[in-house]
Amino acid sequence: MTDEDVAALLNSNAPLVVVEAPAGCGKTYQGAHYALRAASALSTGCVLILTHTHAACAAFAQATRTAHRKVEIRTLDSLIVQIASAYHKSLDLPPDPAAWARREGGDAYATLAARAGKLITRRPFVAAALAARFPIVIADEHQDASADQHGVLMALREAGAKLRVFGDPMQGIYAKTKAAVEQAQARWEETKAAGAYAELETPHRWDDGTPALGNWILQSRDALKEGRPIDLTGALPLGLTVLYADNSAAGRGYRLSDAERAPLNGITRPGSEILILTSQNDMTEALAAFWNRSIPIWEGHTRPALDRLISANEAAAGDPVAVARAFVGFMGSVATGFSPSSHGNRFVQEVSQGCTGAARGKFIHVQQLARLILDEPNHVGVAKCLTALSGFRRDRVSGFEAINIDYRSEYRDAIRLGEFADPHDGLAELGRRRSFAHPVPPARAISTIHKAKGLQCDNALILPCDRRFSSTLYSRCRLYVAISRAKRSLTLVLSRSDPCPLFKV
């Protein structure tokens, strides 16, 4: 369909319109402009845009800023938290379900969605109240919705809200098992069949970049969708570079020969703009070390290590030793060089012994850190400890020079948390600040593919392209998300010794 046909269908009176939208084909443009048109025609209520990522929230906020009073943008999780907060007694939850979910960890947000879904289905007045407030709902990236999240949206439609759904089954990277992927794709097909259907087909993302690259990415999407490998044997389009390199590091590191590294150094030279994408968190850390931490890790919106730290502190109930162990665990998640063997074990020992023993060398400073936890065995003491540790690193105190912070924003947020009396209030406030600020990656950054979802960049580098990308549908989707971020240039670093089955070379 043409863009004009899709816009006309969105404007129609159909209660449900489903738009399949490959990456870069104008989904945000179509959704945002429909929101602007719909908002101008509303006499009461607002248009509600629901996304799955904060990056998408930022994109929609920018595109609809002229109508911000009539357009509300939020993640689907935050809508579910709002429902759970309003009806927490009926759902057998505490007044702050978000804090409860952070404490519980694991699948707590899925539990919230399940309970909210049952409530909204069994109590139609809840859906009716939401539909009255939001008579038009735009659901972005719906392929990532769980069955319970999908049920909440369908309940809003049943209650009278006009629903516009955008998605792309080839960008579904949150359902990982074969069964979960198949269920998500079946829900997408059922949703398409339940409403009017359209498909965006023009790769607009590359109009002012490299159009040939955009066309190649769409063709690659077709190959991955059909179970075929991406063919790299012919002439490559302008903007696509294929390099070969094999990681020779043992364990979780990343090391290349000088000859293999040279072209990467040219692509990532200081002053360049580059988003380096990789498949796993441990590889982002390895790549940060590979580039001597001159390129920061993009952390996105979530702060999982900080959530775990607060939960552990809460469970510690003021026990200094338990708080000290939580501190060491946090440092192991966000930094290198403060391991149990180098600092952590002695740190916990000092806390357990009340800092009464003699100390020499670097352990004098470890003892200083331990006293901060003894004085305040909670998130405030942890924040002071992190601040002091930053000072040791800044002043290059002997024994602390090798400590490197990989997740700098998470480390800084742990320090900021010390400003709040209640850590959960602090987490909520820091999260609101991030949402309001709509942070984006710096010009040069390393990111997992998951955290880059919803983003676009001029130049992307994907490595290592080896068997970390298997032949499963999940891996095919993950690779497609990665290659579709780049507007001007895309570099793939393939392995000869451990070849990726998703490429024909």
C-alpha positions in Angstrom: 0.0 0.0 0.0 1.1 3.6 -0.5 1.7 5.9 2.4 -1.4 7.8 1.5 -3.5 4.6 1.5 -2.2 3.8 5.0 -3.0 7.3 6.3 -6.5 7.1 4.9 -7.1 3.8 6.6 -5.8 5.2 9.9 -8.3 8.1 9.5 -11.2 5.8 8.9 -13.9 4.9 11.4 -12.7 1.3 11.6 -12.5 0.4 15.3 -9.2 -1.5 14.8 -6.5 -0.9 12.2 -3.4 -3.0 12.1 -0.3 -1.8 10.3 2.7 -4.0 9.6 5.7 -1.7 9.5 9.3 -2.9 8.7 12.0 -0.8 10.3 12.5 2.6 8.7 9.3 2.5 6.7 7.6 5.4 8.4 5.9 3.8 11.4 6.6 6.7 13.8 5.8 9.3 11.1 2.4 7.6 10.4 1.5 7.0 14.0 2.6 10.5 15.1 0.8 12.3 12.3 -2.4 10.3 12.9 -2.1 11.2 16.6 -1.9 14.9 15.6 -4.9 14.7 13.3 -6.9 12.7 15.8 -6.0 15.0 18.7 -7.2 18.1 16.9 -10.6 16.5 16.3 -11.2 15.4 20.0 -13.5 17.5 22.1 -12.8 15.5 25.3 -10.0 13.1 26.3 -6.6 12.5 24.9 -4.9 10.4 22.3 -2.8 7.7 24.1 0.4 6.4 22.5 1.7 3.2 24.1 5.2 2.0 23.3 7.5 -0.8 24.6 10.7 1.3 24.8 11.6 4.7 26.2 13.5 5.3 22.9 10.2 5.1 21.1 8.5 7.4 23.7 11.2 10.0 22.9 10.7 9.7 19.2 6.9 10.1 19.5 7.3 13.0 22.0 9.4 14.8 19.5 7.1 14.2 16.6 3.9 15.2 18.5 5.3 18.1 20.6 2.9 20.6 19.1 0.0 18.8 20.6 1.5 17.6 23.9 -1.6 18.7 25.9 -3.8 16.3 23.8 -1.4 13.4 23.3 -0.2 11.3 26.2 2.8 9.0 25.6 3.9 6.2 27.9 5.2 2.7 27.9 2.6 -0.1 28.1 4.2 -1.2 31.4 3.6 2.2 32.9 -0.1 2.0 31.9 -0.4 -1.4 33.6 1.3 0.0 36.7 -1.2 2.9 36.7 -4.1 0.4 36.6 -2.5 -1.7 39.3 -2.0 1.4 41.5 -5.6 2.5 41.2 -6.9 -0.9 42.0 -4.1 -2.3 44.1 -6.5 -3.6 46.8 -8.5 -5.6 44.3 -5.3 -7.0 42.9 -3.8 -7.9 46.3 -0.9 -5.5 45.8 0.7 -2.8 47.9 -0.1 0.9 47.1 3.1 1.2 45.0 3.1 -1.7 42.6 6.2 -0.5 40.7 8.2 -0.6 43.9 6.8 -4.1 44.6 7.8 -5.2 41.1 11.4 -3.9 41.6 11.6 -5.7 44.9 10.3 -9.0 43.5 12.4 -8.9 40.4 12.1 -11.7 37.9 8.8 -11.8 36.1 7.1 -9.3 38.5 6.0 -7.0 35.7 4.5 -9.9 33.9 2.6 -10.7 37.1 1.3 -7.1 37.2 0.2 -7.4 33.5 -1.6 -10.7 34.3 -3.4 -9.3 37.2 -4.4 -6.1 35.5 -5.5 -8.1 32.4 -7.8 -10.2 34.5 -9.2 -7.1 36.3 -9.9 -5.2 33.1 -11.6 -8.2 31.6 -13.8 -9.1 34.6 -14.6 -5.4 35.5 -15.6 -3.7 32.2 -16.0 -0.4 34.0 -12.2 -0.2 34.4 -11.8 -0.4 30.6 -14.7 1.9 30.1 -13.1 4.6 32.3 -9.8 4.3 30.4 -11.6 4.4 27.0 -13.5 7.6 28.1 -10.2 9.2 29.0 -8.4 7.9 26.0 -10.9 7.5 23.1 -8.0 6.9 20.7 -5.2 4.5 21.4 -2.1 4.0 19.3 -0.1 0.8 20.1 3.5 0.8 18.9 5.7 -2.3 18.4 2.8 -4.5 19.2 4.7 -7.6 18.2 6.4 -7.3 21.6 3.2 -7.3 23.6 2.7 -10.3 25.9 -0.7 -12.2 25.9 -1.7 -10.2 29.0 -0.7 -6.8 27.6 -2.5 -7.7 24.4 -5.6 -8.5 26.4 -5.5 -5.1 28.0 -5.4 -3.4 24.6 -8.3 -5.5 23.3 -10.3 -4.7 26.4 -9.9 -1.0 25.6 -11.2 -1.6 22.1 -14.2 -3.5 23.4 -14.9 -0.6 25.7 -15.1 1.7 22.7 -11.6 3.1 22.2 -10.5 3.4 18.6 -7.4 1.2 18.3 -4.5 1.7 15.9 -1.8 -1.0 16.1 1.6 -0.9 14.6 4.1 -3.7 14.6 6.6 -5.9 12.8 6.9 -9.6 13.7 10.5 -9.5 12.4 11.4 -7.1 15.2 10.1 -9.3 18.0 13.1 -9.9 20.2 11.6 -10.1 23.7 10.0 -13.6 23.3 13.1 -15.9 23.2 11.9 -19.5 23.3 10.5 -21.2 20.2 7.1 -21.6 21.8 7.0 -17.9 23.0 8.0 -16.7 19.5 5.4 -18.8 17.8 2.7 -17.6 20.2 3.7 -14.0 19.6 3.5 -14.4 15.9 0.2 -16.2 16.1 -1.2 -13.3 18.2 0.0 -10.9 15.5 -1.8 -12.8 12.8 -5.0 -13.0 14.8 -4.8 -9.2 15.4 -4.4 -8.6 11.7 -7.4 -10.8 10.9 -9.5 -9.0 13.5 -9.2 -5.5 11.9 -8.5 -3.6 8.8 -4.9 -4.3 7.7 -2.2 -2.3 5.9 1.5 -2.6 5.3 4.1 0.2 5.0 6.6 -0.6 2.2 8.8 2.5 1.5 12.2 2.6 3.3 12.1 6.3 4.3 14.8 6.1 6.9 17.4 6.0 4.2 16.0 8.9 2.0 18.7 11.3 3.3 21.2 8.6 3.9 22.1 5.7 1.6 18.9 4.5 -0.3 20.7 1.5 -1.7 21.4 0.3 1.8 17.8 0.7 2.8 16.6 -1.4 -0.1 19.2 -4.1 0.8 18.0 -4.1 4.4 14.4 -4.7 3.2 15.5 -7.5 0.9 17.5 -9.0 3.9 14.3 -8.8 6.0 12.5 -10.9 3.3 15.3 -13.5 3.3 15.4 -13.8 7.1 11.6 -14.0 7.3 11.5 -16.8 4.7 14.3 -18.7 6.5 17.0 -18.0 3.9 20.5 -16.6 4.7 21.4 -13.1 3.7 23.4 -13.4 0.5 26.7 -11.6 0.6 28.3 -13.3 -2.4 27.3 -10.7 -5.0 28.0 -7.0 -5.4 27.4 -5.2 -2.1 25.3 -2.0 -2.0 26.8 1.4 -1.3 27.0 1.8 2.4 27.6 -1.9 3.3 31.1 -3.1 4.3 31.9 -6.7 5.2 35.0 -7.5 7.3 36.4 -10.7 8.6 37.9 -11.1 12.1 38.2 -13.9 14.6 38.2 -13.3 18.3 41.3 -14.9 19.8 40.6 -14.0 23.5 40.0 -16.7 26.0 36.9 -16.5 28.1 34.8 -13.4 27.9 37.3 -11.0 26.3 37.7 -9.8 22.8 41.0 -9.7 20.9 42.0 -9.4 17.3 45.2 -9.5 15.4 46.7 -6.1 14.4 45.7 -6.7 10.8 42.1 -7.5 11.7 41.9 -4.6 14.1 43.3 -1.9 11.8 40.1 -1.4 9.7 38.0 -1.3 12.9 40.2 1.4 14.3 39.6 3.4 11.2 35.9 3.1 11.5 35.9 4.0 15.2 38.6 6.7 15.2 38.1 9.6 17.6 35.6 12.2 16.2 33.7 9.6 14.2 30.0 8.8 14.8 29.4 5.1 15.3 27.0 2.8 17.2 28.6 -0.5 17.9 26.0 -3.3 18.3 26.5 -6.7 19.8 24.3 -9.5 21.0 25.1 -9.9 24.7 25.9 -7.8 27.7 29.2 -9.5 28.5 30.4 -8.7 24.9 29.6 -5.0 25.4 31.9 -5.0 28.4 34.6 -6.9 26.4 34.3 -4.4 23.5 34.6 -1.5 25.9 37.9 -2.9 27.1 38.9 -3.7 23.5 38.7 0.1 22.8 40.3 1.0 26.1 37.0 2.4 27.3 37.3 5.3 24.9 33.8 4.4 23.7 31.1 4.3 26.4 28.4 1.6 26.8 24.9 2.8 26.1 22.9 1.8 29.2 19.4 2.7 28.0 16.6 3.3 30.5 16.8 0.4 32.8 19.1 0.0 35.8 19.0 -3.7 36.7 22.1 -3.7 38.9 20.8 -0.7 40.9 17.4 -2.5 41.3 19.3 -5.6 42.7 21.4 -3.4 45.0 18.3 -1.8 46.5 16.5 -5.1 46.9 19.6 -6.6 48.6 19.9 -3.6 51.0 16.2 -3.9 51.8 16.6 -7.6 52.6 19.7 -6.8 54.7 17.6 -4.7 57.1 20.5 -2.7 58.3 23.0 -5.5 58.6 26.3 -3.9 57.6 27.9 -7.1 56.4 25.0 -7.9 54.1 25.0 -4.3 52.7 28.8 -4.6 52.1 28.2 -7.8 50.1 25.5 -6.1 48.1 28.0 -3.2 47.4 30.6 -5.7 46.1 28.0 -7.4 43.9 26.9 -4.0 42.5 30.5 -3.1 41.7 31.0 -6.4 40.0 28.0 -5.6 37.7 28.9 -2.0 36.8 32.7 -1.9 37.0 35.9 -3.9 36.6 38.9 -3.9 39.0 36.9 -4.1 42.3 36.6 -7.8 42.4 36.3 -9.9 45.5 39.9 -11.0 45.3 41.3 -7.5 44.7 39.2 -5.4 47.1 35.8 -7.0 47.9 36.7 -9.7 50.3 38.8 -7.4 52.4 36.1 -4.8 52.3 33.5 -7.3 53.7 36.0 -8.5 56.2 36.7 -4.9 57.5 32.9 -4.3 57.9 32.5 -7.7 59.7 35.3 -6.9 62.1 34.3 -3.3 62.7 37.3 -1.8 61.0 39.4 -2.4 64.1 42.4 -4.1 62.6 45.6 -2.5 61.3 45.7 -1.8 57.5 48.4 -0.9 55.1 48.7 0.3 51.5 45.4 0.2 49.5 43.7 -1.5 52.4 43.8 1.7 54.5 41.5 3.1 51.9 39.4 0.0 51.7 38.9 0.4 55.5 37.8 4.0 55.0 35.1 2.8 52.6 34.1 0.1 55.0 33.6 2.7 57.8 31.0 4.5 55.6 28.9 1.3 55.5 29.3 0.7 59.2 28.1 4.3 59.9 25.1 4.0 57.6 24.3 0.4 56.5 21.8 1.4 53.8 21.5 3.1 50.4 22.9 6.4 51.9 26.1 4.7 53.1 26.4 2.9 49.7 26.1 6.3 47.9 28.8 7.8 50.2 31.0 4.8 49.6 30.6 5.2 45.8 31.4 8.9 46.0 34.6 8.2 48.0 35.6 5.5 45.6 35.2 8.0 42.7 37.6 10.3 44.6 40.2 7.5 44.9 39.9 6.8 41.1 40.1 10.6 40.3 43.2 11.1 42.5 44.7 7.8 41.2 45.2 6.5 44.7 47.5 3.5 44.7 45.6 0.3 44.4 42.6 1.9 42.8 44.0 2.9 39.4 42.7 -0.3 37.7 39.1 0.3 38.6 37.0 1.1 35.5 33.3 2.0 35.5 31.6 0.4 32.5 28.1 1.5 33.4 28.6 5.1 34.3 25.0 6.3 34.4 24.0 3.4 36.7 26.9 4.2 39.0 26.0 7.9 39.1 22.3 7.0 39.8 23.4 4.9 42.8 25.2 8.0 44.2 22.1 10.2 43.5 20.0 7.7 45.4 21.7 8.8 48.6 19.8 12.1 48.3 16.4 10.4 49.0 15.2 9.1 52.4 13.4 6.2 50.7 15.3 4.4 48.0 12.2 3.4 46.1 11.0 7.0 46.0 14.5 7.8 44.7 14.4 5.1 42.0 10.9 6.3 40.9 12.1 10.0 40.7 15.3 9.1 38.9 13.3 7.1 36.4 10.9 10.0 35.9 13.9 12.3 35.2 15.2 9.9 32.6 11.8 9.6 31.0 11.5 13.4 30.8 15.0 14.0 29.5 14.6 11.3 26.7 18.3 10.5 26.7 19.9 9.3 23.5 23.3 7.5 23.0 26.4 9.7 22.5 27.9 10.0 19.0 30.1 7.0 19.8 28.6 4.2 21.8 28.6 0.4 22.4 25.2 -1.2 22.9 23.4 -4.5 23.0 20.9 -4.9 20.2 18.0 -5.0 22.7 18.9 -1.5 24.1 19.3 -0.1 20.6 15.8 -1.1 19.6 13.8 1.9 18.5 17.0 3.9 17.8 18.6 4.9 14.5 22.1 6.1 13.7 24.1 7.2 10.7 26.8 4.5 11.1 26.5 1.1 12.7 29.1 -1.6 13.3 27.8 -5.1 14.2 30.2 -7.6 15.8 31.0 -10.4 16.3 28.7 -11.9 13.6 29.3 -15.5 14.5 27.3 -18.3 16.0 25.9 -16.1 18.6 23.4 -15.5 15.9 22.0 -19.0 15.4 19.5 -20.0 12.8 16.4 -19.7 15.1 13.7 -17.2 14.3 14.6 -15.3 17.4 18.2 -14.8 16.1 16.9 -13.8 12.7 14.7 -11.1 14.3 17.6 -10.0 16.4 19.9 -9.7 13.4 17.3 -7.8 11.5 16.8 -5.3 14.3 20.6 -4.8 14.3 21.1 -4.2 10.6 18.2 -1.8 10.3 19.6 0.8 12.7 22.1 2.3 10.2 21.1 5.1 7.8 24.3 5.7 6.0 26.8 2.9 6.6 26.7 -0.6 8.0 29.7 -2.7 8.8 29.4 -6.4 9.5 32.4 -8.2 11.2 32.0 -11.9 10.2 33.9 -14.8 11.6 35.6 -17.4 9.4 36.3 -19.9 12.2 32.9 -19.7 13.8 30.6 -18.6 10.9 27.2 -17.2 11.4 24.6 -19.4 9.6 22.5 -16.4 8.7 24.9 -15.2 6.0 25.8 -16.8 2.7 29.5 -15.9 2.0 
